[in-house]
């Protein structure tokens, strides 16, 4: 039986992701007790890995050891906030009987399961765009096999240099307009670092804006607190 304050572990590769995820869980899943584990070389080592998909066997084993550590410590749910290690999740799910979420999986699932016909993905770093598209397209056949969806992407490197949530939101909105995505039904933030601009961007565009950490918190809340009412 799940306790009234379920223990949720998050494994982070960068301090910024940790902060954003903690804020999301405080907002969306306050019933949880959060356990943060930070390995601040995970991302650097993944980017420097030699094999084709960015992860060596040693890095996969390292992440699995971290997952095993928190599961052995009593974690009832787990979020990996570094998208570079998303492929390890499938192995973890086969090894442990607890919910293990990829960084943005819940966000893409929520968008595909919703009533949206046109989905926009916005990012501030170039690698985030193809990574987001790949995740979205991989989930679409299982989550939404019978309804078409149009995906538009927008990149604003200027947003990475903006110093307030409002300024970030303005840069993202401008990039989305330039990309022809102003008619999107929902907007997805491709990076945790963009999450502070979520509400400001929703205000500018007049449509829902989803972030990965918030969506993950809502999904784990639904899984671990069955009576909770979860809304996007």
C-alpha positions as CSV (number, residue, x, y, z in Angstrom):
1,X,0.0,0.0,0.0
2,X,1.3,3.5,-0.9
3,X,1.9,5.7,2.2
4,X,0.2,9.1,2.5
5,X,3.5,10.8,1.7
6,X,5.0,8.6,-1.0
7,X,8.8,8.8,-1.5
8,X,9.7,9.9,-5.0
9,X,13.3,9.9,-6.1
10,X,14.7,12.2,-8.8
11,X,18.1,11.6,-10.5
12,X,19.6,14.8,-11.8
13,X,22.6,15.5,-14.1
14,X,22.6,19.3,-13.6
15,X,21.6,21.5,-10.6
16,X,19.3,23.6,-12.8
17,X,17.2,20.5,-13.6
18,X,17.1,19.6,-10.0
19,X,15.8,23.0,-9.0
20,X,13.1,23.1,-11.7
21,X,11.9,19.6,-10.9
22,X,11.7,20.3,-7.1
23,X,9.6,23.4,-7.8
24,X,7.3,21.4,-10.1
25,X,6.8,18.7,-7.5
26,X,6.2,21.3,-4.8
27,X,3.5,22.7,-7.0
28,X,1.9,19.6,-8.6
29,X,2.6,16.8,-6.1
30,X,3.0,18.4,-2.6
31,X,2.0,15.1,-1.0
32,X,5.3,13.5,-2.0
33,X,8.5,13.3,-0.1
34,X,11.2,14.1,-2.7
35,X,14.6,12.5,-2.7
36,X,17.2,14.2,-4.9
37,X,20.2,12.4,-6.2
38,X,22.7,14.5,-8.2
39,X,25.6,13.2,-10.4
40,X,26.9,16.3,-12.0
41,X,29.1,14.5,-14.4
42,X,26.3,12.5,-16.0
43,X,25.6,14.9,-18.8
44,X,29.2,15.8,-19.6
45,X,30.1,12.1,-19.7
46,X,27.1,11.3,-21.9
47,X,28.0,14.1,-24.3
48,X,31.5,12.9,-24.5
49,X,30.6,9.2,-24.9
50,X,32.0,7.5,-28.0
51,X,29.3,5.1,-29.1
52,X,26.5,6.0,-31.6
53,X,23.6,6.7,-29.3
54,X,25.6,8.8,-26.8
55,X,25.8,6.2,-24.0
56,X,28.5,3.6,-23.4
57,X,27.8,0.4,-21.5
58,X,29.6,1.9,-18.5
59,X,27.3,4.9,-18.4
60,X,24.2,2.7,-18.7
61,X,25.5,0.6,-15.8
62,X,26.2,3.7,-13.8
63,X,22.7,5.0,-14.2
64,X,21.2,1.6,-13.3
65,X,23.3,1.6,-10.1
66,X,21.9,5.0,-9.2
67,X,18.4,3.7,-9.9
68,X,19.0,0.6,-7.9
69,X,20.3,2.8,-5.0
70,X,17.1,4.8,-4.7
71,X,14.8,1.8,-5.2
72,X,16.7,-0.1,-2.5
73,X,16.3,3.0,-0.3
74,X,12.5,2.8,-0.6
75,X,11.7,5.1,-3.5
76,X,8.1,4.3,-4.7
77,X,8.5,6.3,-7.9
78,X,11.4,7.7,-9.9
79,X,12.0,10.5,-12.5
80,X,15.2,10.8,-14.5
81,X,15.5,14.5,-15.3
82,X,18.3,14.1,-17.8
83,X,16.9,13.2,-21.2
84,X,20.2,11.7,-22.3
85,X,19.5,8.7,-20.2
86,X,16.0,8.0,-21.3
87,X,16.9,4.7,-23.0
88,X,18.0,3.3,-19.6
89,X,14.4,3.6,-18.4
90,X,13.2,0.6,-20.4
91,X,15.8,-1.6,-18.7
92,X,14.9,-0.2,-15.3
93,X,11.3,-1.0,-15.8
94,X,12.1,-4.6,-16.5
95,X,14.3,-4.8,-13.4
96,X,12.2,-2.9,-10.8
97,X,8.5,-2.9,-10.0
98,X,8.2,0.9,-9.4
99,X,7.1,3.6,-11.8
100,X,10.2,5.0,-13.6
101,X,9.7,8.1,-15.9
102,X,11.8,9.6,-18.5
103,X,12.4,13.4,-18.3
104,X,9.7,14.5,-20.8
105,X,7.7,11.3,-21.4
106,X,4.7,12.3,-19.3
107,X,4.5,15.7,-21.1
108,X,4.5,14.1,-24.6
109,X,2.0,11.5,-23.5
110,X,-0.4,14.1,-22.1
111,X,-0.2,16.1,-25.3
112,X,-0.9,13.0,-27.5
113,X,-3.7,11.8,-25.2
114,X,-5.4,15.2,-25.2
115,X,-7.8,16.8,-27.7
116,X,-5.0,18.7,-29.5
117,X,-4.7,18.5,-33.3
118,X,-1.7,20.8,-33.6
119,X,1.1,20.6,-31.2
120,X,4.1,22.9,-30.9
121,X,7.5,22.2,-29.4
122,X,9.7,25.1,-28.4
123,X,13.4,25.0,-27.4
124,X,16.3,27.3,-26.8
125,X,19.1,24.9,-27.8
126,X,19.4,23.2,-31.2
127,X,19.9,19.6,-29.9
128,X,16.7,19.8,-28.0
129,X,14.5,20.0,-31.1
130,X,15.4,16.7,-32.8
131,X,15.4,14.9,-29.4
132,X,11.9,16.1,-28.7
133,X,10.6,15.2,-32.1
134,X,12.1,11.7,-31.8
135,X,10.4,11.2,-28.4
136,X,7.1,12.5,-29.7
137,X,7.1,10.4,-32.8
138,X,8.1,7.3,-30.8
139,X,5.1,7.6,-28.5
140,X,2.5,8.6,-31.0
141,X,1.7,5.1,-32.4
142,X,1.0,3.7,-29.0
143,X,-0.8,6.7,-27.4
144,X,-2.6,8.1,-30.5
145,X,-2.9,5.5,-33.2
146,X,-6.2,6.7,-34.7
147,X,-6.0,10.5,-34.7
148,X,-3.7,12.6,-36.8
149,X,-1.6,15.2,-35.1
150,X,0.5,18.0,-36.6
151,X,3.8,18.8,-35.0
152,X,5.5,22.2,-35.4
153,X,8.9,23.1,-33.8
154,X,10.4,26.4,-33.0
155,X,13.9,27.3,-31.8
156,X,14.9,30.5,-30.1
157,X,18.5,30.6,-29.0
158,X,17.8,34.2,-27.8
159,X,15.5,32.7,-25.2
160,X,18.6,31.0,-23.6
161,X,20.1,34.5,-23.0
162,X,16.9,36.2,-21.7
163,X,17.1,37.0,-18.0
164,X,13.4,36.9,-16.9
165,X,10.5,34.5,-17.4
166,X,8.6,37.1,-19.3
167,X,11.6,37.8,-21.7
168,X,12.0,34.1,-22.3
169,X,8.3,33.7,-23.0
170,X,8.4,36.6,-25.5
171,X,11.4,35.2,-27.4
172,X,9.7,31.7,-27.6
173,X,6.4,33.3,-28.7
174,X,8.2,35.2,-31.5
175,X,10.1,32.1,-32.6
176,X,6.8,30.1,-32.7
177,X,5.2,32.8,-34.8
178,X,8.1,32.9,-37.2
179,X,7.9,29.1,-37.6
180,X,4.2,29.2,-38.4
181,X,3.1,27.7,-35.2
182,X,0.9,30.5,-33.9
183,X,-2.2,28.3,-34.3
184,X,-1.0,25.5,-32.1
185,X,-3.5,24.0,-29.6
186,X,-0.9,23.3,-27.0
187,X,2.8,24.2,-26.6
188,X,5.4,21.9,-25.1
189,X,8.7,23.1,-23.5
190,X,11.5,20.9,-24.7
191,X,13.8,21.8,-21.8
192,X,13.4,22.0,-18.0
193,X,15.3,25.3,-18.1
194,X,12.4,26.9,-19.9
195,X,9.8,25.9,-17.3
196,X,9.9,29.2,-15.4
197,X,8.4,30.8,-18.6
198,X,5.5,28.4,-18.7
199,X,2.8,30.7,-17.3
200,X,4.0,33.8,-19.1
201,X,4.1,32.0,-22.4
202,X,0.6,30.6,-21.9
203,X,-0.6,34.1,-21.2
204,X,1.0,35.4,-24.4
205,X,-0.4,32.6,-26.6
206,X,-3.7,31.9,-25.0
207,X,-3.2,28.1,-25.1
208,X,-2.0,25.5,-22.6
209,X,1.8,25.2,-22.1
210,X,3.1,21.9,-20.7
211,X,6.5,21.4,-19.1
212,X,8.2,18.1,-18.6
213,X,8.7,18.3,-14.8
214,X,5.2,19.4,-14.1
215,X,3.7,16.6,-16.3
216,X,5.9,14.0,-14.6
217,X,4.8,15.2,-11.2
218,X,1.2,14.9,-12.2
219,X,1.6,11.4,-13.6
220,X,3.4,10.1,-10.5
221,X,0.8,11.8,-8.3
222,X,-1.9,9.9,-10.2
223,X,0.0,6.6,-9.9
224,X,1.0,6.9,-6.3
225,X,-2.1,8.7,-4.8
226,X,-5.0,7.0,-6.6
227,X,-7.7,9.3,-5.4
228,X,-5.9,12.5,-6.6
229,X,-7.5,14.5,-9.3
230,X,-4.8,15.3,-11.9
231,X,-5.4,18.1,-14.5
232,X,-3.0,19.3,-17.2
